[in-house]
């Protein structure tokens, strides 16, 4: 072989080696690019793994994962709850109605840590008691005094006394005095000031003739001074009193602070007259801007003069831009429905599906600098409008308790609750310093079926990109009168009404 041939072969080998090296460099560059891309993916995963914004404190449980009534004990204690319904603050004091234990708990100092014990109890003699009306009972023949229904004679029921409670709901401090909606006894109690000891007796009652009466509508006579399962009670300016009279399907307004037992209200919303009480004024499916069905929440914002009412049976919230001064005034704005004439759950999607624009059994409403908040109990969430809504059916901006607007399972269908989940949220309280505009404020949520109250400071980030995919096999929910709530936790039973569709029996 010639020297030229050997030289050519060497050059060819060198060229092949160079090509191999270049190929390896390209592969390495591709690998390097892949690693950069992987780093970006890792960064995204790290962002996704950042902890979700949740509540900062829990009351009634020792930790955020606890959800058992009375923390699993047979008897309640000074730091346990069972189905808390409403919460409010006044000065350094915190007040909570503890429905399942038929009591109200009071903290003399605002809790600062999870599960702090309360200072004293109302409605019971001590913290370990939990019986409705302290276990006191009576027979219907004693109460009816010959009203004529022989089928009820001898039937035993719980009996109200001046210092007992049955399924307490709304609670508020108005003009320095504590008011409490004693829902199961169909009355609102008022103390002479702020109570300070266990079992302290109230000084006045609304809805009844005296503190030892507890019949619905004063034995069936609905009027301006009667109540039937009163739920929320609020003021807003210490001059007015508002009560959501749930099973009379109306909201009552006292234009002056009451100062005697059974004091009559001045204005009612939802009915044309004080002696009417049928849902949606007797036309169950015919909902309008001036009708109500089982209202559970009421809130008055004194600064703007706006009045908010949670119309639970119609799955909506009504807003009056100006405080009504006459009976039956129609609302100006509706949320939860596209218009004033719709009433089905979740904007027509039914009780099993949810969306951003609808409600399923909403319960309470509050409004302040932090926003407008509505507890959407049937969907296990609280909805927030960061700016005041101006259009019917306007969509909320934030959801608390769910990852997005299209999920509605309690505790997100997980075995345990967390700082981010809810189960049947009820009463709300927005704690804001009105003199400090920089105050971020805190939202208190009665997480009823988790037997706790959760305190939120920072609002969560809502995933608005997820979309609901309709299931064509799932039928649309068709609502009937029998499915509406006739008491605070049970659906209405046919036996709860007469054939005229809403008038209470002589003994309710």
matplotlib code that plots the C-alpha trace (Angstrom):
import matplotlib.pyplot as plt

x = [0.0, 1.3, 2.0, -0.7, -3.3, -2.3, -2.5, -6.0, -7.2, -5.8, -7.6, -10.8, -10.6, -9.9, -12.9, -15.1, -13.8, -14.5, -18.1, -18.6, -17.3, -19.6, -22.5, -21.6, -21.5, -24.9, -26.2, -24.7, -26.2, -29.6, -29.1, -28.2, -31.3, -33.4, -31.9, -32.8, -36.3, -36.4, -35.2, -38.1, -40.5, -39.0, -39.5, -43.1, -43.6, -42.1, -44.6, -47.4, -46.2, -46.3, -48.8, -52.4, -53.7, -56.0, -57.4, -55.0, -56.8, -59.5, -61.9, -63.7, -61.1, -57.5, -56.1, -57.3, -57.8, -60.3, -64.0, -65.8, -68.6, -67.3, -63.9, -65.3, -66.3, -69.6, -70.1, -69.1, -66.4, -65.3, -63.3, -65.6, -68.4, -71.2, -72.7, -71.8, -74.2, -73.3, -70.4, -69.9, -67.4, -67.8, -64.8, -62.5, -65.4, -66.3, -69.8, -70.7, -74.0, -73.4, -76.5, -75.8, -75.2, -78.1, -75.9, -73.8, -70.2, -68.5, -64.8, -63.9, -60.7, -60.4, -58.7, -55.2, -54.4, -56.2, -58.8, -58.6, -61.3, -64.2, -64.9, -68.5, -71.7, -75.3, -78.3, -76.7, -75.7, -72.1, -69.9, -70.7, -74.5, -76.0, -79.7, -82.3, -83.9, -81.8, -84.0, -87.2, -90.3, -94.0, -97.0, -99.1, -102.3, -100.8, -99.9, -102.9, -105.4, -108.2, -107.5, -109.3, -106.7, -107.1, -104.4, -101.8, -102.8, -100.0, -97.4, -94.1, -92.1, -89.2, -90.3, -88.6, -87.7, -86.3, -82.6, -82.7, -82.0, -83.1, -81.1, -79.7, -78.8, -78.1, -76.2, -75.4, -74.5, -76.8, -76.5, -74.3, -76.8, -76.5, -79.3, -79.7, -82.1, -83.4, -84.6, -86.2, -88.1, -89.3, -88.0, -85.1, -83.6, -82.0, -79.8, -79.7, -76.1, -73.3, -73.7, -70.7, -71.5, -72.7, -76.4, -77.2, -80.9, -81.9, -83.9, -86.3, -87.8, -89.1, -91.6, -93.2, -95.3, -92.7, -89.6, -91.4, -93.2, -91.8, -94.6, -94.3, -96.1, -97.5, -99.7, -100.3, -101.3, -98.8, -98.4, -95.9, -94.8, -94.5, -91.7, -91.4, -87.8, -86.0, -82.5, -80.2, -80.3, -78.3, -78.4, -75.5, -75.9, -77.3, -80.5, -82.3, -83.0, -83.3, -84.5, -84.7, -88.0, -87.3, -90.4, -92.7, -90.8, -90.1, -87.6, -88.8, -87.4, -87.7, -87.1, -86.3, -84.6, -87.4, -87.8, -90.5, -91.4, -93.0, -92.4, -94.0, -91.9, -92.5, -91.8, -91.7, -90.1, -91.3, -94.9, -97.5, -98.9, -97.8, -100.5, -99.2, -96.6, -96.7, -93.5, -93.4, -96.7, -98.5, -97.3, -94.5, -92.9, -93.8, -90.8, -90.6, -88.4, -90.6, -91.1, -89.1, -88.9, -87.1, -84.8, -81.9, -79.5, -79.8, -77.1, -77.4, -74.5, -75.0, -72.4, -74.1, -77.6, -77.8, -79.7, -78.8, -81.2, -80.3, -83.4, -82.4, -85.5, -85.1, -81.3, -80.5, -79.4, -81.5, -80.1, -82.0, -80.0, -82.0, -83.5, -87.2, -89.7, -92.8, -94.0, -93.2, -90.8, -89.1, -85.3, -83.0, -80.5, -80.2, -77.2, -77.3, -79.9, -79.9, -83.0, -85.7, -87.9, -85.6, -85.2, -83.6, -80.3, -77.1, -78.7, -80.7, -77.9, -79.3, -78.1, -75.3, -73.6, -72.3, -71.1, -69.8, -73.1, -75.4, -76.2, -77.5, -79.1, -77.1, -77.2, -75.5, -74.1, -71.6, -70.2, -67.2, -64.0, -62.7, -65.6, -69.1, -69.2, -72.0, -71.9, -73.1, -73.9, -75.1, -72.0, -69.7, -68.1, -68.1, -68.2, -66.6, -67.1, -64.0, -66.0, -69.6, -71.7, -73.8, -75.6, -78.1, -76.3, -72.8, -70.1, -68.0, -64.2, -63.1, -64.2, -63.3, -63.4, -63.1, -60.3, -62.5, -66.1, -67.0, -66.4, -68.8, -68.0, -67.7, -64.0, -63.2, -64.2, -61.2, -61.3, -60.1, -60.8, -57.9, -57.4, -58.6, -61.8, -65.4, -68.4, -71.8, -70.6, -73.2, -72.8, -70.2, -68.6, -66.3, -64.0, -62.7, -61.3, -63.5, -61.0, -57.9, -58.1, -54.9, -56.4, -56.7, -59.6, -60.5, -63.4, -64.9, -66.8, -69.0, -67.9, -71.0, -70.6, -66.9, -67.9, -65.5, -65.0, -62.2, -60.6, -59.4, -57.1, -55.8, -58.1, -57.2, -56.2, -59.1, -58.4, -60.6, -59.2, -60.9, -64.2, -67.2, -67.8, -71.5, -72.6, -75.5, -76.5, -77.1, -80.7, -81.4, -82.6, -86.4, -87.3, -90.6, -92.1, -91.4, -87.7, -87.4, -86.2, -88.9, -86.5, -82.9, -81.5, -84.4, -86.3, -89.9, -92.3, -95.9, -97.1, -95.6, -98.2, -101.9, -103.6, -103.6, -99.8, -98.2, -100.4, -99.0, -101.1, -102.4, -99.4, -96.2]
y = [0.0, 3.5, 6.2, 8.3, 5.6, 5.3, 9.1, 9.1, 6.4, 8.3, 11.5, 9.6, 8.2, 11.6, 13.0, 10.2, 10.9, 14.6, 13.8, 11.4, 14.1, 16.7, 14.3, 13.7, 17.5, 17.8, 15.1, 16.7, 20.0, 18.3, 16.7, 20.0, 21.6, 18.8, 19.4, 23.1, 22.2, 19.7, 22.5, 24.6, 21.8, 21.3, 25.0, 24.8, 21.8, 23.7, 26.5, 24.0, 22.4, 25.7, 25.4, 26.5, 29.5, 28.4, 29.4, 30.7, 29.5, 27.0, 27.2, 24.2, 21.7, 21.2, 21.0, 21.6, 17.9, 17.4, 17.4, 15.3, 16.7, 17.7, 16.3, 12.8, 12.9, 11.9, 15.2, 18.7, 20.9, 24.5, 24.1, 21.9, 22.6, 20.6, 22.2, 25.8, 28.1, 31.8, 33.8, 37.5, 39.7, 42.7, 44.4, 41.7, 39.2, 36.4, 34.8, 31.5, 29.6, 25.9, 24.3, 20.7, 21.4, 23.9, 26.5, 29.6, 29.9, 33.2, 34.1, 37.1, 37.5, 36.8, 33.4, 33.6, 29.9, 26.8, 25.3, 27.8, 27.2, 29.6, 31.6, 30.8, 29.2, 30.4, 28.1, 25.5, 25.4, 24.3, 23.2, 19.5, 19.9, 19.7, 18.8, 20.8, 23.3, 21.6, 18.4, 20.1, 18.7, 19.2, 17.5, 19.1, 18.7, 21.0, 23.6, 23.4, 23.9, 22.3, 23.5, 20.4, 18.1, 14.8, 13.1, 15.4, 14.8, 13.4, 14.0, 15.1, 17.9, 20.1, 23.1, 26.5, 28.2, 31.7, 30.6, 27.6, 27.2, 25.1, 25.0, 28.5, 30.3, 34.0, 36.1, 39.8, 42.6, 45.6, 48.8, 47.1, 44.2, 40.6, 39.3, 35.5, 33.8, 30.8, 29.2, 26.0, 28.0, 30.5, 33.5, 36.0, 36.6, 39.8, 40.2, 43.5, 44.0, 41.7, 38.5, 37.5, 34.1, 30.6, 30.3, 33.9, 34.7, 37.1, 40.2, 40.4, 38.3, 39.0, 36.6, 35.5, 37.1, 36.2, 34.1, 30.9, 30.6, 28.8, 28.0, 28.8, 32.1, 32.4, 29.2, 29.8, 33.5, 35.0, 38.7, 41.5, 40.3, 36.5, 34.3, 30.8, 29.4, 32.8, 32.4, 35.4, 38.6, 41.8, 45.6, 47.4, 50.7, 50.0, 51.7, 49.1, 45.4, 42.8, 39.2, 36.6, 34.9, 31.8, 29.6, 32.7, 33.4, 37.0, 39.4, 41.7, 45.1, 47.1, 50.8, 51.4, 49.2, 47.1, 47.7, 45.2, 41.5, 40.6, 44.1, 44.4, 44.8, 47.8, 46.4, 43.0, 41.9, 38.9, 39.3, 42.1, 42.0, 40.9, 38.2, 36.3, 33.6, 31.3, 30.7, 32.9, 34.4, 31.1, 30.5, 28.1, 28.1, 31.7, 33.6, 37.4, 40.3, 40.7, 37.1, 35.0, 31.3, 30.3, 33.3, 32.5, 35.4, 39.2, 41.9, 45.7, 47.9, 51.3, 53.1, 52.4, 51.8, 48.4, 45.5, 41.9, 38.9, 35.2, 33.7, 30.1, 28.3, 30.2, 29.6, 33.3, 36.4, 39.6, 43.1, 46.3, 49.5, 51.5, 50.4, 49.6, 51.5, 49.7, 46.0, 43.9, 46.3, 44.4, 44.0, 45.8, 43.1, 39.3, 37.0, 33.2, 33.4, 35.0, 37.0, 37.5, 34.8, 31.8, 29.7, 26.2, 25.1, 26.0, 28.1, 25.2, 22.6, 20.8, 19.9, 17.5, 19.9, 23.4, 26.4, 29.9, 31.7, 29.5, 28.6, 25.5, 26.4, 29.6, 30.5, 33.8, 37.0, 39.7, 42.8, 45.1, 46.4, 42.9, 42.1, 40.5, 37.0, 34.4, 30.9, 28.5, 25.7, 23.0, 23.4, 23.4, 26.7, 30.5, 32.8, 36.2, 39.3, 41.5, 44.4, 45.1, 43.4, 45.6, 43.1, 40.3, 37.0, 38.5, 35.9, 35.8, 36.4, 33.9, 30.6, 29.4, 25.7, 24.4, 24.5, 26.0, 27.0, 23.5, 21.3, 21.0, 17.9, 18.4, 18.5, 18.0, 14.3, 13.6, 11.6, 14.5, 18.2, 20.8, 24.5, 24.8, 22.8, 23.2, 21.1, 22.8, 26.4, 28.5, 31.9, 34.4, 37.3, 39.9, 41.4, 44.7, 47.7, 50.5, 53.2, 51.5, 51.2, 49.2, 46.5, 43.3, 42.0, 38.5, 36.3, 33.9, 30.9, 28.6, 25.3, 23.6, 19.9, 20.0, 21.2, 24.1, 27.8, 28.6, 32.1, 33.4, 36.4, 36.1, 35.0, 31.9, 32.0, 30.5, 28.4, 30.0, 28.0, 24.8, 24.3, 22.2, 19.3, 18.5, 15.0, 14.4, 11.3, 13.4, 14.6, 18.2, 18.6, 19.2, 20.9, 20.4, 22.0, 18.9, 19.3, 22.7, 23.2, 23.4, 23.5, 24.4, 21.0, 18.9, 19.0, 20.1, 17.3, 17.2, 17.0, 20.4, 22.2, 22.3, 21.7, 25.4, 25.2, 27.1, 28.0, 26.5, 24.2, 25.3, 23.7, 23.9]
z = [0.0, -1.0, 1.5, -0.2, 0.4, 4.1, 4.4, 2.8, 5.2, 8.2, 7.1, 6.6, 10.1, 11.5, 9.7, 11.0, 14.5, 14.2, 13.0, 16.0, 18.4, 16.8, 17.2, 20.8, 21.4, 19.8, 22.1, 25.1, 24.1, 23.7, 27.1, 28.6, 27.1, 28.5, 31.9, 31.7, 30.8, 33.7, 36.0, 34.8, 35.4, 38.9, 39.6, 38.5, 40.7, 43.6, 43.0, 43.0, 46.2, 48.1, 51.0, 50.2, 52.1, 54.9, 58.3, 60.9, 64.0, 65.1, 68.0, 69.4, 68.2, 69.4, 65.9, 62.3, 61.6, 64.4, 63.4, 66.0, 68.1, 71.5, 70.3, 70.5, 74.2, 75.6, 77.4, 76.3, 78.0, 78.1, 74.9, 72.7, 70.3, 68.7, 65.6, 66.3, 64.4, 64.9, 66.3, 67.2, 68.9, 71.2, 72.5, 73.9, 74.3, 71.9, 71.8, 70.1, 69.9, 70.3, 68.8, 69.5, 73.2, 73.5, 75.0, 74.2, 75.1, 76.0, 76.1, 78.2, 76.2, 72.4, 71.8, 70.5, 70.2, 68.8, 71.1, 74.0, 76.7, 77.1, 80.3, 81.0, 79.5, 79.0, 78.7, 81.0, 84.6, 83.8, 80.9, 81.2, 80.6, 77.1, 77.3, 75.5, 77.9, 80.6, 80.3, 81.4, 79.7, 79.8, 78.2, 75.5, 77.5, 80.1, 77.5, 75.3, 78.2, 76.3, 72.7, 71.5, 69.8, 71.7, 69.6, 71.3, 74.9, 77.0, 74.3, 76.0, 74.6, 75.8, 77.8, 77.8, 81.1, 81.6, 81.6, 79.1, 75.4, 72.5, 69.3, 69.7, 66.4, 65.8, 68.4, 68.5, 70.9, 70.3, 72.2, 74.8, 75.4, 74.3, 72.1, 71.3, 68.9, 70.9, 67.8, 69.2, 71.7, 69.1, 70.8, 71.0, 74.4, 75.6, 78.7, 80.7, 79.5, 78.9, 81.0, 83.2, 84.8, 84.1, 83.4, 83.8, 83.3, 80.5, 81.2, 78.2, 75.4, 71.9, 70.3, 73.5, 76.3, 79.0, 79.6, 80.4, 77.1, 74.1, 71.6, 67.9, 67.1, 70.6, 70.0, 66.3, 66.3, 63.8, 64.2, 64.5, 67.9, 67.2, 65.9, 64.4, 64.4, 64.4, 63.0, 62.5, 64.5, 63.8, 64.0, 62.3, 64.1, 67.6, 66.7, 64.6, 65.2, 62.4, 62.8, 60.2, 61.2, 59.2, 59.4, 59.1, 55.8, 56.6, 58.1, 60.9, 61.5, 64.8, 64.0, 67.7, 70.3, 72.0, 75.7, 76.8, 76.5, 73.1, 71.7, 68.2, 65.1, 62.8, 59.3, 57.7, 54.4, 52.5, 53.4, 52.7, 56.3, 59.7, 59.9, 56.9, 56.9, 53.8, 51.8, 48.7, 49.8, 49.2, 45.7, 46.3, 42.8, 42.0, 43.4, 43.0, 44.2, 47.3, 48.5, 50.8, 51.7, 54.9, 55.3, 57.5, 57.4, 57.6, 57.6, 57.6, 56.5, 58.1, 56.1, 52.8, 54.1, 52.2, 53.6, 52.8, 53.3, 52.8, 51.2, 51.8, 50.4, 47.1, 47.0, 46.7, 48.5, 48.2, 48.5, 49.2, 48.3, 50.8, 54.1, 53.6, 55.8, 54.6, 54.5, 51.5, 49.6, 46.7, 46.6, 44.2, 43.5, 43.6, 43.9, 43.3, 40.6, 37.1, 38.0, 40.6, 39.3, 39.5, 42.6, 41.8, 43.5, 41.8, 39.1, 37.8, 37.9, 40.9, 44.4, 43.2, 40.8, 41.5, 39.7, 40.3, 39.9, 42.1, 45.7, 47.4, 50.8, 51.6, 55.3, 56.3, 54.8, 56.0, 54.2, 54.9, 53.5, 53.0, 50.7, 50.6, 52.1, 51.8, 53.4, 50.7, 53.2, 50.8, 48.7, 51.7, 50.8, 51.5, 48.4, 48.3, 46.2, 46.7, 45.2, 45.8, 43.1, 40.8, 38.6, 39.2, 39.4, 39.4, 39.8, 42.9, 42.9, 45.6, 47.1, 50.6, 51.4, 47.8, 45.3, 42.6, 41.9, 40.6, 43.6, 46.5, 48.6, 52.3, 53.4, 49.7, 50.1, 52.3, 55.5, 57.6, 57.6, 57.2, 57.6, 54.0, 54.0, 55.3, 56.1, 56.2, 57.0, 58.8, 60.6, 59.6, 61.4, 59.8, 62.4, 61.1, 62.8, 61.4, 62.5, 60.9, 57.1, 57.1, 59.2, 57.1, 59.1, 60.0, 58.9, 61.4, 59.9, 61.9, 60.3, 61.7, 60.8, 61.7, 65.1, 65.0, 64.1, 61.7, 61.5, 58.2, 57.6, 54.1, 51.3, 49.3, 45.6, 43.6, 40.5, 37.9, 34.9, 35.9, 34.0, 34.9, 32.5, 32.4, 32.9, 30.5, 32.5, 35.6, 35.8, 36.6, 40.2, 40.3, 43.6, 45.4, 48.5, 50.6, 50.1, 51.7, 55.3, 57.8, 60.8, 61.0, 60.1, 58.8, 55.5, 55.9, 56.6, 55.3, 58.9, 59.7, 57.7, 57.3, 53.9, 53.2, 52.6, 55.3, 58.2, 61.5, 63.5, 66.8, 68.5, 66.4]

ax = plt.figure().add_subplot(projection="3d")
ax.plot(x, y, z, "-o")
ax.set_aspect("equal")
plt.show()
